[in-house]
Amino acid sequence: MSNDIYSQLAYENEIMTERDMQQALHLSKNKVRNMLNQGIIPAVKFGKDYRITRGEFNKWMKASGGKKFEVID
C-alpha cells in the first residue's frame, strides 16, 4: 500500500470529539449535545462524552444531504 492509502485510512479512523463535531457543523455545544442525545448524530457514548470516527461522521454528513433536523432543545 502506498503512503496515500495509509494517510487516508488514518484520517478516516481518526476519533472525533464533541468539540470536533461542533466545529465541523458550526453549531453550539448545546445544539450538538442535543443532537447526540437524540441519536441524530450516530456517535457512541463513552461515560459522559460522545465519540465518532471521522469516516462515520463524513458518511452521516453525506447521507443527511444538508437536510434540516428537528432538534428538541
C-alpha positions in Angstrom: 0.0 0.0 0.0 1.2 3.5 -0.7 1.5 6.2 1.9 -1.5 8.0 0.5 -3.7 5.0 1.3 -2.3 4.8 4.8 -2.9 8.5 5.3 -6.5 8.2 4.1 -7.1 5.2 6.4 -5.6 7.1 9.4 -7.8 10.1 8.6 -11.0 8.1 8.3 -10.2 6.3 11.6 -9.4 9.4 13.5 -11.7 9.8 16.5 -13.7 13.0 16.7 -14.7 14.6 19.9 -17.9 16.6 20.6 -15.8 19.7 20.1 -14.6 18.5 16.7 -18.3 17.9 15.7 -19.2 21.4 16.9 -16.5 22.9 14.7 -17.4 20.8 11.7 -21.1 21.6 12.0 -20.7 25.2 13.1 -23.1 24.6 15.9 -23.1 25.4 19.6 -22.1 22.9 22.3 -25.7 22.6 23.4 -27.1 22.0 19.9 -24.6 19.3 19.2 -25.2 17.7 22.6 -28.9 17.6 21.9 -28.4 16.0 18.5 -26.2 13.4 20.1 -28.6 12.7 22.9 -31.5 12.3 20.4 -29.5 10.0 18.2 -29.4 12.3 15.3 -25.6 12.1 15.1 -24.7 8.3 15.2 -21.9 8.6 17.8 -21.0 6.2 20.6 -21.2 7.4 24.2 -18.3 6.8 26.5 -19.2 7.9 30.0 -20.4 11.4 29.6 -18.7 12.0 26.2 -19.6 11.0 22.7 -17.1 9.9 20.0 -17.3 9.0 16.3 -14.8 8.2 13.7 -14.2 10.9 11.1 -15.2 8.4 8.4 -18.5 7.6 10.0 -19.1 11.3 10.6 -18.5 12.0 6.9 -20.8 9.2 5.9 -23.5 10.6 8.1 -23.0 14.1 6.7 -23.2 12.8 3.1 -26.3 10.8 3.9 -28.0 13.7 5.6 -27.5 15.7 2.4 -27.9 19.0 4.1 -31.4 18.3 5.4 -32.7 20.2 8.4 -33.1 18.2 11.6 -35.8 18.8 14.2 -33.8 19.0 17.4 -35.7 19.2 20.7 -34.0 21.7 23.0 
